[in-house]
Amino acid sequence: MKLYYSTFLNCLFIFLISSSFALAKVNEDSLLPAKKIEKLNAQLKTLSKQDLQRLGILLQIGDIHLLTASFEQAASAYKEALTLANAQQQNNWAAQATQKLGFLNVQAGQIDEGISLLLQTADYFKSNSQTRYLIENYNQLGIAYAQISDYFKSPEYLYKALQLAEEAKNEYWLAETHRNLGIFYTQIGDFPKALEFLEKSLKVAEKINSPIFLGNICNNLGGVYLNLKDYLQAKKYFDKSIQIREQYQQYAALSGVYQNLSLVYAAQKDYVKAQDLLEKALEISQQQSQNWTTFSIKINLANVLLRQNKLKKAEEILQENLPAIQKNGLKALEKDVMYNLAEVYKSKEDYQKALTYYERYKVMEDSMYFAQKHKLLAETETRFALQSKEKEMAMLQSEKESLFNVNQVQKLAIVNNQLIIISLSLLFVVLVSVLIFVYYRIRLKNKLNQALEIKIAERTQKYEMLNEALQKTNQELDTFLYKASHDLRGPLASIDGLANIGLMETQDEKLRNCFQLQKGILQKTEELLFRVIEIGEIRNHKVRLENTDLRKYFNKLVRSHNRTEGYKFMDFRVSVPDELFLTTDFDMLDIVMDNLVRNAIQNSFLCHNDSTNSRGLIAIEVVEKPNRWEINVTDNGKGITEEVAPKVFDMFFRGTDGFQGFGLGLYKSNIAISKINGIIELVSFQHNQTCFRVTIPKQEALAKAA
């Protein structure tokens, strides 16, 4: 498989460069090249030879030919645009046309000439602050240097492009530069680094919704995974790239992806599928006149046929295309043909011919390797010599400046020495003064700290004594209220009994009304005593944790208020995550939530009843936070004024005279929620909306409270 992958890498790298250069400039209409060129040529015919509108049209035509690897037609269009731009002194257009000729030369294999043109235009774009074109130029220079295996300059230009793209915040060129860096690292075999850059490019391509660009990146990722022998991932990305190409009829690029995907099947020894894909790729390539790609596909097809032992067909394809490949000077492909022919004749047991082609292959491989090696060596020596000259010049300049300044230095030396002695003397005096000052300052500070610590200790002891006395007083007060409430219930029950006897013994309507009023007052008094006793029980309550389905709990809570006045005018919305089980003391939570829901119904009923012909809405929402649960109870009733809001949790406080109750509900709720380390707060009291929030710690904090 060695040769097969060699052919693949050559083809893949050229294809990646082509798509990188051309797709950046060709709009979506160019996905149908023949029709687009026909339309553009028709526009040219309507314009005079000197019309500046021809410049943009000619560059578009060249881009489309470049995309389809029609190099001669692309060169013709670019040169005509360059001639017109120079004649009309349109420097910017001339620079663009020169830049495109640089792309073309690189793709056509004339790397040195291409780099020269790209460097020329890079200087122009840099001096004229045309960042967009400069980013494009640096990208192309990076790819061009990679083609000639200059792995010093290639990343240098690519990272320059990356820096400019980040500064310009141009997402397209940022993604394109990441992609080109991925291609570079793929070529040098650093596949983890290649994946890192290609995946960055993929994210941006998905963000800017560029399907054509996305197709290119998927093809690049498939190539990396193919080299990593992760055939499942490679196939996934090649399939996705094919899907995008077919959807947008990007046939020129489709042939390359088919060829790449065939390598996956060939590596898995599914030669039938590989052959089918290569034949599809060949058909598209021939339609698009992609000469280099067509030869590459045919060589790969012959390789697949060879592995299926279809030796005659493989030999015919290789022998048929060898003269054309030699004529076009495609040395890398010619070398691959020699190797494949040697393999064919070896399989046929014609060892004489096999040896002949092996020797030709070896000679070409060695000559290409040493030619490249000598070229790189010469460039390295030239750079080294240039750096040596620059260092020598810098040293001479430095010596000259040193000799020029030596007299001044000697004259200043004596003055400097005198100044140093004086400065040191003054510094010594100042230092001694500072040390004395700091010493006395520290002593004073220590004395003040000691005095302050004594005062703090005295006050702390005093506050602790006051706090203990206050706690004792509060406990005694709670005990008194609790016992007094219990003791008062007996006499009140007796008075209620006497009132019942009075109602049974008299028929006088006035007396009966008095007894009824007496019973009503007694009932309210008993209810008040019950609330006071309940507060005492809450204060003395021992926390008991239990785990309960919160959605079921709130649904049951809402139904329990079906007899509360105004319930039938209310709509309830309970928002609780599915299958949420909360661990807490539900006796305490029930006291809080029962009061909040009851208050919400009463508050909303004031605005939504028979007279308003509207319905109230009470929303219960549970929100999970990192270490707590938040329960929001919101109603669309009358609301609470700013004057009343700070007092709602006070004992016996009622917001309005018409409020039914003793003003103990929220006070009692505040005590209950504190038992489970929670809090209750009024978070919104705007007109027509009131929202209370209950915050409950999660299980770990509650366990500590228990």
Phi and psi in degrees as a GROMACS rama.xvg file:
@    title "Ramachandran Plot"
@    xaxis  label "Phi"
@    yaxis  label "Psi"
@TYPE xy
-56.0174  -50.6822  LYS-2
-65.3843  -38.9992  LEU-3
-59.0757  -43.311  TYR-4
-72.0575  -32.3641  TYR-5
-60.1357  -46.6484  SER-6
-61.4364  -41.7396  THR-7
-60.4875  -46.7732  PHE-8
-64.2032  -39.6421  LEU-9
-60.7422  -48.2826  ASN-10
-66.2342  -43.9194  CYS-11
-61.9287  -43.3918  LEU-12
-66.0742  -43.3972  PHE-13
-62.6526  -41.9532  ILE-14
-63.6737  -40.1907  PHE-15
-64.5599  -41.8112  LEU-16
-63.2215  -45.1309  ILE-17
-58.0563  -48.7715  SER-18
-68.4935  -33.6445  SER-19
-65.4538  -43.47  SER-20
-74.7425  -50.5674  PHE-21
-77.0784  -40.1014  ALA-22
-68.2162  -21.2518  LEU-23
-65.6314  -21.1037  ALA-24
-117.811  -15.1198  LYS-25
-96.033  128.701  VAL-26
-79.6517  -178.087  ASN-27
-68.613  -23.3397  GLU-28
-62.9074  -26.0352  ASP-29
-73.6435  -1.11196  SER-30
-67.7639  -14.4363  LEU-31
-117.278  80.5637  LEU-32
-58.2978  -47.3424  PRO-33
-61.2278  -45.3395  ALA-34
-65.7102  -40.2441  LYS-35
-65.6425  -44.6838  LYS-36
-62.7885  -40.9286  ILE-37
-59.6316  -42.9083  GLU-38
-66.3032  -42.8051  LYS-39
-67.1683  -39.3191  LEU-40
-63.144  -36.2129  ASN-41
-63.7623  -38.0382  ALA-42
-66.1638  -38.6883  GLN-43
-60.6985  -37.4255  LEU-44
-64.1701  -25.1937  LYS-45
-83.7772  -6.29606  THR-46
-110.451  150.506  LEU-47
-75.2245  164.311  SER-48
-63.5019  -23.978  LYS-49
-103.201  4.05445  GLN-50
-70.6812  126.498  ASP-51
-67.4394  -18.8204  LEU-52
-64.0768  -21.8717  GLN-53
-63.6265  -27.0885  ARG-54
-60.2683  -51.7084  LEU-55
-63.0982  -39.0005  GLY-56
-66.7472  -43.8275  ILE-57
-61.9927  -40.6532  LEU-58
-65.6123  -37.5503  LEU-59
-63.9867  -42.17  GLN-60
-61.7218  -44.6047  ILE-61
-60.7918  -39.8265  GLY-62
-61.3502  -41.9721  ASP-63
-67.1421  -43.1782  ILE-64
-63.528  -36.9009  HIS-65
-64.0214  -39.7147  LEU-66
-63.36  -35.8724  LEU-67
-93.4668  10.2984  THR-68
63.1195  28.2462  ALA-69
-92.7871  81.5832  SER-70
-67.5836  -39.5282  PHE-71
-64.4949  -45.7603  GLU-72
-64.467  -39.9334  GLN-73
-63.3045  -44.4183  ALA-74
-61.5602  -41.1168  ALA-75
-60.3727  -44.7616  SER-76
-66.3574  -43.3729  ALA-77
-66.0623  -41.6709  TYR-78
-66.2485  -38.4039  LYS-79
-63.517  -41.0219  GLU-80
-63.9274  -40.9603  ALA-81
-64.8448  -42.3468  LEU-82
-60.9993  -45.6919  THR-83
-65.1861  -42.2137  LEU-84
-63.8264  -41.311  ALA-85
-66.4902  -39.9208  ASN-86
-64.4288  -37.3153  ALA-87
-93.2242  5.0582  GLN-88
57.2901  40.1766  GLN-89
-95.8432  86.1533  GLN-90
-62.5864  -38.9544  ASN-91
-66.1556  -44.5048  ASN-92
-63.3799  -39.2489  TRP-93
-63.1737  -40.2334  ALA-94
-64.2232  -41.093  ALA-95
-63.57  -43.3267  GLN-96
-64.9658  -40.4976  ALA-97
-63.1095  -41.3129  THR-98
-59.5757  -43.5767  GLN-99
-67.7086  -35.6705  LYS-100
-63.7026  -32.7862  LEU-101
-63.5618  -43.4055  GLY-102
-56.1688  -46.7778  PHE-103
-61.6759  -45.904  LEU-104
-62.2646  -38.8627  ASN-105
-62.9417  -45.3686  VAL-106
-67.9203  -32.3555  GLN-107
-80.9324  -1.62991  ALA-108
95.723  -1.94349  GLY-109
-92.157  72.3316  GLN-110
-66.2338  -46.1555  ILE-111
-60.2312  -46.443  ASP-112
-63.6053  -40.5864  GLU-113
-62.2934  -44.5444  GLY-114
-63.2512  -40.0783  ILE-115
-59.1266  -46.5132  SER-116
-65.0138  -40.1682  LEU-117
-67.4299  -38.3787  LEU-118
-65.208  -38.9044  LEU-119
-60.8677  -47.9551  GLN-120
-72.1656  -29.57  THR-121
-61.9727  -42.6148  ALA-122
-61.174  -40.3792  ASP-123
-64.8716  -48.8486  TYR-124
-64.911  -34.9704  PHE-125
-69.3844  -43.2978  LYS-126
-68.0922  -25.6818  SER-127
-101.114  10.2314  ASN-128
54.617  39.9053  SER-129
-97.4244  83.4164  GLN-130
-60.8694  -40.2421  THR-131
-58.6191  -49.7968  ARG-132
-70.0588  -30.8087  TYR-133
-68.0751  -40.1522  LEU-134
-59.7793  -44.738  ILE-135
-62.0186  -42.233  GLU-136
-64.7809  -46.1196  ASN-137
-62.0303  -39.3117  TYR-138
-58.2932  -46.6599  ASN-139
-70.3361  -34.9319  GLN-140
-65.0872  -40.047  LEU-141
-59.6361  -44.343  GLY-142
-67.5861  -39.875  ILE-143
-63.2116  -45.6471  ALA-144
-64.6968  -32.0006  TYR-145
-65.0691  -33.0563  ALA-146
-64.2325  -31.1812  GLN-147
-99.5294  17.1796  ILE-148
61.4608  31.2703  SER-149
-89.6001  88.3077  ASP-150
-86.4311  14.3332  TYR-151
-100.897  -49.9828  PHE-152
-75.4414  -32.6702  LYS-153
-57.223  -56.4372  SER-154
-67.5383  -27.2541  PRO-155
-59.4312  -47.8987  GLU-156
-72.1255  -36.622  TYR-157
-65.1  -39.5786  LEU-158
-73.5152  -29.1412  TYR-159
-62.4069  -43.8199  LYS-160
-61.8955  -40.5898  ALA-161
-62.7593  -43.0067  LEU-162
-62.709  -44.9462  GLN-163
-64.2817  -40.7848  LEU-164
-64.761  -38.8552  ALA-165
-66.6579  -40.9899  GLU-166
-67.0762  -39.0478  GLU-167
-78.2341  -12.9672  ALA-168
54.7268  38.6114  LYS-169
-93.012  104.174  ASN-170
-63.9062  -37.8136  GLU-171
-63.6283  -49.2296  TYR-172
-74.299  -24.564  TRP-173
-64.5613  -44.3316  LEU-174
-66.6143  -40.3728  ALA-175
-65.0611  -39.5392  GLU-176
-67.8965  -41.6924  THR-177
-57.9745  -40.5839  HIS-178
-65.6887  -43.7308  ARG-179
-64.6141  -36.8503  ASN-180
-64.9874  -36.457  LEU-181
-62.8384  -40.6818  GLY-182
-64.2888  -42.0731  ILE-183
-60.7454  -48.8216  PHE-184
-68.7115  -26.1849  TYR-185
-65.1516  -42.7672  THR-186
-64.9653  -37.0878  GLN-187
-88.8049  1.08239  ILE-188
86.3063  10.9566  GLY-189
-91.7463  78.6888  ASP-190
-70.3314  -36.3315  PHE-191
-59.6633  -41.6861  PRO-192
-66.442  -38.5904  LYS-193
-60.6674  -44.9506  ALA-194
-61.49  -39.6713  LEU-195
-58.9828  -48.2406  GLU-196
-72.5377  -39.3381  PHE-197
-66.5287  -36.665  LEU-198
-69.3367  -34.7318  GLU-199
-61.7043  -45.0039  LYS-200
-62.5918  -38.6244  SER-201
-62.0288  -42.1177  LEU-202
-61.3289  -43.3541  LYS-203
-68.4397  -39.8836  VAL-204
-61.0795  -40.4681  ALA-205
-67.9732  -35.5684  GLU-206
-68.2926  -43.9196  LYS-207
-85.8955  0.88972  ILE-208
55.5511  57.7729  ASN-209
-114.078  91.7439  SER-210
-62.5481  -37.1972  PRO-211
-64.5806  -46.6991  ILE-212
-62.71  -38.5605  PHE-213
-61.3819  -38.5097  LEU-214
-62.6231  -39.2349  GLY-215
-62.9469  -45.4275  ASN-216
-65.4743  -40.5984  ILE-217
-59.6169  -39.8194  CYS-218
-64.1905  -40.7663  ASN-219
-62.9338  -44.83  ASN-220
-63.3145  -38.2135  LEU-221
-60.525  -40.2384  GLY-222
-63.7593  -39.5479  GLY-223
-65.0672  -47.7077  VAL-224
-65.5577  -29.9537  TYR-225
-64.6017  -43.1989  LEU-226
-65.3235  -30.8548  ASN-227
-81.3009  -1.83096  LEU-228
63.2298  25.1158  LYS-229
-94.1159  80.5724  ASP-230
-67.8108  -27.869  TYR-231
-66.0612  -46.5331  LEU-232
-68.0982  -39.3223  GLN-233
-59.9861  -46.585  ALA-234
-63.1672  -39.9432  LYS-235
-57.6185  -48.2147  LYS-236
-73.668  -36.6547  TYR-237
-64.3449  -40.6809  PHE-238
-62.3292  -41.7541  ASP-239
-65.427  -39.6685  LYS-240
-64.1102  -41.9881  SER-241
-62.4072  -41.5653  ILE-242
-59.1702  -43.876  GLN-243
-67.8033  -43.7046  ILE-244
-60.0177  -45.0138  ARG-245
-66.0826  -39.2137  GLU-246
-62.352  -39.8556  GLN-247
-100.976  10.1914  TYR-248
54.7525  41.7568  GLN-249
-90.7206  71.8957  GLN-250
-66.8042  -34.593  TYR-251
-59.7831  -40.8746  ALA-252
-81.0389  -24.7574  ALA-253
-62.8198  -36.5641  LEU-254
-62.3794  -38.928  SER-255
-66.2315  -38.2538  GLY-256
-69.4996  -40.1879  VAL-257
-56.932  -43.882  TYR-258
-63.2562  -40.7905  GLN-259
-65.0194  -42.8503  ASN-260
-64.4289  -31.5768  LEU-261
-62.063  -29.3952  SER-262
-66.326  -32.3855  LEU-263
-63.4603  -48.3873  VAL-264
-67.539  -35.5918  TYR-265
-65.785  -40.1677  ALA-266
-63.7425  -29.4578  ALA-267
-92.0889  9.30123  GLN-268
64.2886  23.9239  LYS-269
-94.6388  75.6546  ASP-270
-71.1683  -25.7546  TYR-271
-65.8103  -47.2227  VAL-272
-65.3183  -40.1642  LYS-273
-61.6539  -42.3204  ALA-274
-64.123  -42.1336  GLN-275
-60.0536  -44.0155  ASP-276
-66.6348  -39.7909  LEU-277
-65.9772  -36.0664  LEU-278
-67.0655  -38.4947  GLU-279
-62.7113  -46.5376  LYS-280
-60.5809  -40.2531  ALA-281
-64.2646  -42.1817  LEU-282
-61.0742  -46.4077  GLU-283
-66.1496  -43.33  ILE-284
-61.2877  -41.2782  SER-285
-68.1385  -35.0869  GLN-286
-65.6183  -35.5368  GLN-287
-90.3671  1.52114  GLN-288
58.1552  42.632  SER-289
-92.4899  86.9846  GLN-290
-59.8107  -51.2757  ASN-291
-61.8307  -46.212  TRP-292
-64.0725  -38.9742  THR-293
-60.7224  -46.1956  THR-294
-61.1196  -42.8552  PHE-295
-61.838  -43.0451  SER-296
-63.7256  -41.5152  ILE-297
-63.934  -39.0295  LYS-298
-64.0451  -43.7557  ILE-299
-64.4131  -37.1113  ASN-300
-64.4069  -41.3912  LEU-301
-63.1072  -37.5378  ALA-302
-63.8756  -41.1456  ASN-303
-65.6956  -42.9478  VAL-304
-62.2239  -38.5204  LEU-305
-60.2659  -41.8747  LEU-306
-71.7415  -18.7973  ARG-307
-91.9893  4.69991  GLN-308
68.044  22.9369  ASN-309
-91.341  73.0827  LYS-310
-70.0081  -39.2682  LEU-311
-63.2839  -46.5661  LYS-312
-65.2383  -41.3084  LYS-313
-61.8317  -43.4577  ALA-314
-62.507  -43.6677  GLU-315
-58.5221  -46.9152  GLU-316
-61.893  -44.8362  ILE-317
-67.2632  -45.6855  LEU-318
-67.4126  -34.7387  GLN-319
-66.4233  -36.9582  GLU-320
-95.5957  -12.5209  ASN-321
-59.5356  -46.0994  LEU-322
-59.7723  -43.0002  PRO-323
-65.3425  -38.8105  ALA-324
-64.8935  -42.2926  ILE-325
-65.832  -38.7108  GLN-326
-62.9718  -38.8267  LYS-327
-84.1324  0.329554  ASN-328
68.0472  29.0204  GLY-329
-87.3347  82.5395  LEU-330
-63.665  -41.1625  LYS-331
-62.9109  -42.2312  ALA-332
-70.4474  -37.1245  LEU-333
-61.2511  -40.3036  GLU-334
-61.6755  -42.1015  LYS-335
-64.5482  -38.1289  ASP-336
-62.2791  -44.2633  VAL-337
-57.7435  -43.6543  MET-338
-65.3  -43.9877  TYR-339
-64.8351  -40.3325  ASN-340
-64.016  -39.7329  LEU-341
-60.2683  -40.3983  ALA-342
-66.6952  -39.1228  GLU-343
-61.4198  -50.3162  VAL-344
-69.7851  -28.4116  TYR-345
-65.428  -41.7231  LYS-346
-66.9055  -29.7688  SER-347
-81.9077  -4.35726  LYS-348
66.4074  24.1293  GLU-349
-94.9017  77.9712  ASP-350
-70.5667  -24.402  TYR-351
-64.8641  -49.5246  GLN-352
-66.566  -38.7381  LYS-353
-59.313  -43.9216  ALA-354
-64.4298  -39.4842  LEU-355
-58.6945  -48.5068  THR-356
-72.2462  -31.6229  TYR-357
-62.0431  -41.9755  TYR-358
-65.3444  -41.92  GLU-359
-61.246  -43.0919  ARG-360
-60.1238  -43.6726  TYR-361
-66.2833  -41.1484  LYS-362
-62.2587  -45.051  VAL-363
-65.7111  -41.4319  MET-364
-62.6381  -45.1639  GLU-365
-65.8477  -42.5024  ASP-366
-66.4569  -41.161  SER-367
-65.7059  -40.1655  MET-368
-65.6427  -48.0932  TYR-369
-70.8502  -33.0853  PHE-370
-62.7797  -45.1996  ALA-371
-65.3934  -40.8663  GLN-372
-62.8288  -45.3684  LYS-373
-63.8219  -37.5831  HIS-374
-64.2131  -46.2199  LYS-375
-64.2962  -38.4289  LEU-376
-63.4664  -43.1688  LEU-377
-62.8777  -43.5218  ALA-378
-62.5588  -41.6058  GLU-379
-63.3298  -43.8592  THR-380
-63.4472  -40.2873  GLU-381
-62.4778  -45.7776  THR-382
-62.4657  -41.616  ARG-383
-62.2698  -44.6286  PHE-384
-62.3092  -41.3369  ALA-385
-64.3298  -43.5139  LEU-386
-63.295  -38.8315  GLN-387
-62.8815  -43.1395  SER-388
-62.6059  -42.7092  LYS-389
-63.3344  -40.7961  GLU-390
-65.2331  -40.8416  LYS-391
-62.3377  -43.6355  GLU-392
-63.3021  -40.2659  MET-393
-64.506  -38.9661  ALA-394
-66.0681  -42.8071  MET-395
-62.3201  -42.2302  LEU-396
-64.6843  -38.9077  GLN-397
-65.4371  -41.3335  SER-398
-64.1483  -38.9049  GLU-399
-62.8904  -45.7312  LYS-400
-66.0237  -35.5041  GLU-401
-65.0292  -44.7189  SER-402
-63.8258  -36.3992  LEU-403
-66.9804  -33.8269  PHE-404
-95.6233  -7.1813  ASN-405
-62.9593  -39.1826  VAL-406
-64.4804  -43.0043  ASN-407
-62.7565  -38.631  GLN-408
-64.155  -43.1137  VAL-409
-64.0132  -39.991  GLN-410
-65.8688  -39.8033  LYS-411
-76.7775  -19.2727  LEU-412
-60.6205  -45.4715  ALA-413
-63.6786  -46.1499  ILE-414
-60.6893  -41.844  VAL-415
-64.2091  -39.5189  ASN-416
-62.6379  -41.9129  ASN-417
-62.8857  -44.5766  GLN-418
-63.8271  -36.1503  LEU-419
-64.9189  -42.4417  ILE-420
-62.3643  -46.5491  ILE-421
-62.6258  -43.0849  ILE-422
-63.9826  -40.3927  SER-423
-65.4625  -38.1805  LEU-424
-63.5499  -48.0793  SER-425
-62.4294  -39.4168  LEU-426
-64.065  -37.7723  LEU-427
-63.9868  -44.3253  PHE-428
-62.1624  -46.0412  VAL-429
-63.6944  -41.2757  VAL-430
-62.9028  -43.6145  LEU-431
-61.8166  -43.0489  VAL-432
-61.7739  -43.0767  SER-433
-64.8202  -42.117  VAL-434
-61.6479  -42.1057  LEU-435
-62.6911  -45.3803  ILE-436
-61.6277  -43.7948  PHE-437
-65.0909  -38.8552  VAL-438
-59.7508  -50.9573  TYR-439
-68.3581  -31.1634  TYR-440
-65.5557  -42.3748  ARG-441
-66.3345  -40.6218  ILE-442
-61.5913  -44.8497  ARG-443
-63.4272  -41.7536  LEU-444
-63.4743  -40.2104  LYS-445
-63.3724  -41.2776  ASN-446
-62.9377  -44.8448  LYS-447
-63.4103  -39.8068  LEU-448
-63.9924  -40.914  ASN-449
-63.2631  -45.1976  GLN-450
-62.1226  -40.4563  ALA-451
-66.4975  -40.3081  LEU-452
-63.3192  -38.1504  GLU-453
-63.5841  -44.5254  ILE-454
-64.0093  -40.8362  LYS-455
-64.0902  -40.9934  ILE-456
-63.7003  -40.9248  ALA-457
-64.1265  -45.9804  GLU-458
-66.5656  -37.6856  ARG-459
-61.9088  -44.1936  THR-460
-62.4199  -40.8954  GLN-461
-63.4153  -44.867  LYS-462
-65.8169  -36.9909  TYR-463
-64.3134  -40.4504  GLU-464
-64.0566  -43.6171  MET-465
-63.2353  -39.4769  LEU-466
-65.8656  -41.3598  ASN-467
-63.0073  -41.9462  GLU-468
-63.4921  -40.8806  ALA-469
-64.7702  -43.9124  LEU-470
-61.493  -41.1038  GLN-471
-63.3822  -43.7568  LYS-472
-61.6811  -44.9366  THR-473
-61.7025  -40.7863  ASN-474
-64.8635  -43.0604  GLN-475
-63.0279  -39.4712  GLU-476
-65.1366  -43.0781  LEU-477
-61.3182  -42.988  ASP-478
-62.8293  -42.6699  THR-479
-61.5011  -47.8679  PHE-480
-61.1517  -43.0094  LEU-481
-62.7849  -48.0009  TYR-482
-69.9773  -41.1303  LYS-483
-61.1494  -39.8685  ALA-484
-63.0416  -43.5774  SER-485
-63.427  -43.4709  HIS-486
-66.1864  -33.6604  ASP-487
-74.5066  -23.0016  LEU-488
-65.3  -32.5923  ARG-489
-63.3359  -57.4886  GLY-490
-57.1047  -39.3186  PRO-491
-63.673  -38.4887  LEU-492
-64.306  -37.2453  ALA-493
-64.8648  -44.2609  SER-494
-62.6931  -39.1791  ILE-495
-64.3288  -37.8382  ASP-496
-63.9474  -43.5455  GLY-497
-60.8393  -39.023  LEU-498
-63.5558  -39.033  ALA-499
-64.581  -39.3688  ASN-500
-64.0117  -42.5841  ILE-501
-59.1797  -41.7487  GLY-502
-64.0294  -33.7406  LEU-503
-78.2448  -29.9714  MET-504
-88.4282  -22.3021  GLU-505
-117.395  149.255  THR-506
-111.529  0.729644  GLN-507
-68.3471  122.868  ASP-508
-63.6451  -38.2661  GLU-509
-65.9547  -43.7685  LYS-510
-64.9401  -39.7982  LEU-511
-62.0843  -39.96  ARG-512
-62.551  -39.7572  ASN-513
-63.3095  -44.6954  CYS-514
-62.2559  -38.5384  PHE-515
-64.0273  -43.3232  GLN-516
-61.6112  -41.0987  LEU-517
-59.9678  -43.4696  GLN-518
-64.3897  -38.7374  LYS-519
-63.0492  -42.8854  GLY-520
-64.9738  -41.7157  ILE-521
-61.7431  -39.6491  LEU-522
-63.1356  -43.3229  GLN-523
-65.8079  -38.0697  LYS-524
-64.5806  -42.552  THR-525
-63.0247  -40.2165  GLU-526
-64.3044  -39.2112  GLU-527
-63.7813  -42.8827  LEU-528
-62.8851  -38.8963  LEU-529
-60.9251  -41.4927  PHE-530
-64.3937  -40.851  ARG-531
-64.6705  -43.7949  VAL-532
-61.297  -40.7297  ILE-533
-61.824  -39.0317  GLU-534
-62.7075  -41.4691  ILE-535
-62.4755  -40.7944  GLY-536
-65.5193  -36.4769  GLU-537
-64.9376  -42.9142  ILE-538
-60.8666  -35.9134  ARG-539
-93.751  6.94952  ASN-540
-70.1795  136.885  HIS-541
-93.8701  126.892  LYS-542
-65.2006  130.915  VAL-543
-127.321  113.533  ARG-544
-83.9904  140.529  LEU-545
-145.82  156.689  GLU-546
-108.538  122.326  ASN-547
-137.711  145.878  THR-548
-67.993  114.43  ASP-549
-69.3138  -36.0211  LEU-550
-63.112  -45.9915  ARG-551
-62.9963  -38.9018  LYS-552
-60.5928  -47.3786  TYR-553
-69.8089  -36.535  PHE-554
-61.9786  -41.6769  ASN-555
-65.5814  -40.5638  LYS-556
-60.9791  -44.3225  LEU-557
-63.1045  -44.557  VAL-558
-63.9244  -28.9694  ARG-559
-67.7151  -13.1882  SER-560
-100.797  17.9367  HIS-561
-66.5484  -14.9075  ASN-562
-98.5934  -3.18332  ARG-563
-70.75  137.7  THR-564
-60.5633  129.878  GLU-565
95.446  -6.59582  GLY-566
-58.0016  -40.8889  TYR-567
-68.3388  -15.1265  LYS-568
-94.6546  5.2795  PHE-569
-106.34  145.73  MET-570
-110.894  134.877  ASP-571
-111.812  135.72  PHE-572
-125.053  110.382  ARG-573
-104.77  116.831  VAL-574
-112.727  101.522  SER-575
-131.844  132.764  VAL-576
-55.191  146.485  PRO-577
-60.5708  139.501  ASP-578
51.6642  44.0976  GLU-579
-92.0165  116.287  LEU-580
-106.619  125.156  PHE-581
-108.538  134.121  LEU-582
-102.073  113.383  THR-583
-164.36  -177.634  THR-584
-89.9597  100.436  ASP-585
-73.265  -16.7344  PHE-586
-63.5122  -45.4874  ASP-587
-71.511  -42.7992  MET-588
-63.1917  -35.5574  LEU-589
-65.1322  -38.2031  ASP-590
-60.6891  -43.638  ILE-591
-66.965  -52.568  VAL-592
-67.4499  -35.7106  MET-593
-61.2299  -44.0673  ASP-594
-65.5792  -43.2377  ASN-595
-64.6577  -43.9375  LEU-596
-66.582  -42.0826  VAL-597
-61.3718  -46.8127  ARG-598
-61.5424  -39.5595  ASN-599
-63.2067  -41.0658  ALA-600
-63.6432  -47.5723  ILE-601
-63.2545  -42.2956  GLN-602
-66.0652  -43.172  ASN-603
-71.7835  -30.4284  SER-604
-63.5174  -26.333  PHE-605
-63.8805  -27.7826  LEU-606
-107.753  -17.5341  CYS-607
-129.066  99.2367  HIS-608
-152.537  -165.108  ASN-609
-61.7554  -36.671  ASP-610
-71.5129  -31.3532  SER-611
-91.2533  -14.9037  THR-612
52.7527  45.5226  ASN-613
-141.374  168.577  SER-614
-118.313  142.343  ARG-615
-86.6179  161.361  GLY-616
-129.166  125.282  LEU-617
-119.102  120.012  ILE-618
-110.523  130.377  ALA-619
-117.062  117.634  ILE-620
-126.932  132.474  GLU-621
-108.506  126.226  VAL-622
-122.809  130.582  VAL-623
-92.0794  130.455  GLU-624
-115.617  169.002  LYS-625
-52.8839  -40.1918  PRO-626
-130.35  18.3583  ASN-627
-158.52  166.948  ARG-628
-113.883  139.222  TRP-629
-116.517  127.096  GLU-630
-115.627  115.714  ILE-631
-103.234  128.194  ASN-632
-116.496  114.729  VAL-633
-123.575  136.066  THR-634
-128.874  161.137  ASP-635
-110.081  45.3371  ASN-636
-88.1893  -145.289  GLY-637
-71.5527  -28.5159  LYS-638
90.2596  -179.975  GLY-639
-129.275  136.697  ILE-640
-76.201  159.754  THR-641
-63.9257  -30.9478  GLU-642
-69.5138  -34.5414  GLU-643
-83.2963  -33.1103  VAL-644
-51.7352  -44.5791  ALA-645
-66.8172  -14.3572  PRO-646
-104.577  1.04326  LYS-647
-64.4218  -22.5126  VAL-648
-96.8112  5.81898  PHE-649
-76.3887  151.599  ASP-650
-68.2651  136.33  MET-651
63.7284  18.7252  PHE-652
-91.3022  129.35  PHE-653
-121.192  132.042  ARG-654
-65.2125  -35.8738  GLY-655
-136.519  159.948  THR-656
-66.4488  -29.0944  ASP-657
-83.4492  0.318361  GLY-658
-72.185  129.724  PHE-659
-88.0123  121.263  GLN-660
140.309  179.217  GLY-661
-102.134  -1.31588  PHE-662
76.8113  28.1611  GLY-663
-110.804  -9.63623  LEU-664
-59.7783  -55.0234  GLY-665
-72.0416  -31.3458  LEU-666
-62.2646  -47.5286  TYR-667
-63.1649  -40.3531  LYS-668
-63.4588  -38.0974  SER-669
-63.6047  -39.566  ASN-670
-67.4863  -43.4701  ILE-671
-63.2835  -42.9042  ALA-672
-70.3131  -28.8318  ILE-673
-67.6954  -23.9724  SER-674
-65.9644  -25.1858  LYS-675
-111.101  26.9131  ILE-676
60.8936  25.516  ASN-677
-102.557  178.477  GLY-678
-137.794  154.195  ILE-679
-126.655  136.301  ILE-680
-146.755  151.563  GLU-681
-90.595  109.928  LEU-682
-99.9937  -17.9553  VAL-683
-152.09  127.52  SER-684
-139.229  41.2598  PHE-685
-71.833  169.631  GLN-686
-61.6223  130.864  HIS-687
69.887  15.5235  ASN-688
-157.588  128.891  GLN-689
-129.482  132.202  THR-690
-133.571  122.739  CYS-691
-106.688  140.808  PHE-692
-119.258  128.132  ARG-693
-108.11  123.778  VAL-694
-111.366  124.174  THR-695
-121.436  128.207  ILE-696
-67.9755  156.214  PRO-697
-75.2544  -178.707  LYS-698
-56.6391  -39.7871  GLN-699
-61.2535  -46.053  GLU-700
-66.8801  -38.3719  ALA-701
-65.2873  -37.7589  LEU-702
-61.653  -37.9746  ALA-703
-65.4353  -38.5575  LYS-704
-65.5021  -41.452  ALA-705
